[in-house]
């Protein structure tokens, strides 16, 4: 790694590297990314393809074509394949020998399993975050919540919900818990996107996050855990009701 001649300080935050020079601030990628460019490309491919799957741009059961992904994302074969290997571990794609890679099918029945698992882990993450989080986390969470406007569509509000969760997981500072919750949220998110149009209003969800933020800032672990439990239960009930309405519709058959 070559530093500018006038570099006076290198600050490693655990994310980007910040080079503070005498005349300017220069932001670079994480050190590991600079050491291995393919790693950062693989990470980008992973997040882009996962987003396409979660938002149903890649439909359940669809064939995942590496050449099309290379063209769409402007990436080479190696980062695409590395990303697909990770997505297989996340159970978002299925590899069928001699047939190819497919987007994993959606099973609405999995909602109950996902909810019962998250209902244990999310409150625990809240307790850890209340104990370990800093004002930096809570200031960023506050800024994220400010992005929710009266006319914000459901998918934007859901993106805000996800970012709030990510900040809590980051504050909890347990990478094994974060990896597990991240995978569970992505699986749930796919089902949610199927039924967002049938959910009346997600603005109550943002108000609930503001209450959670206040509890976290106060270091009130019990209240933060209780609030996220109630938050998940209400949203799960809304989605289940939307699923029932869809199934009972005369057009369902």
Secondary structure, DSSP 8 states (H G I E B T S, - for coil): ----TTEEEEEE-SSSEEEEESS-EEEE--HHHHH-HHHHHHHHHHHHHHHHHHTTSS-TT-EE-HHHHHHHHT--HHHHHHHHHHHHHTTSEEEETTTEEEE----TTHHHHHHHHHHHHHHHHHHHHHHH--HHHHHHHHHHHTT--TT--HHHHHHHHHHHHHHHHHHHT-HHHHHHHHHHHHHHHHHHHHHGGGSS-SHHHHHHHHHHHHHHHTT-HHHHHHHHHHHHHHHHHHHHHHHHHHHHSTT--
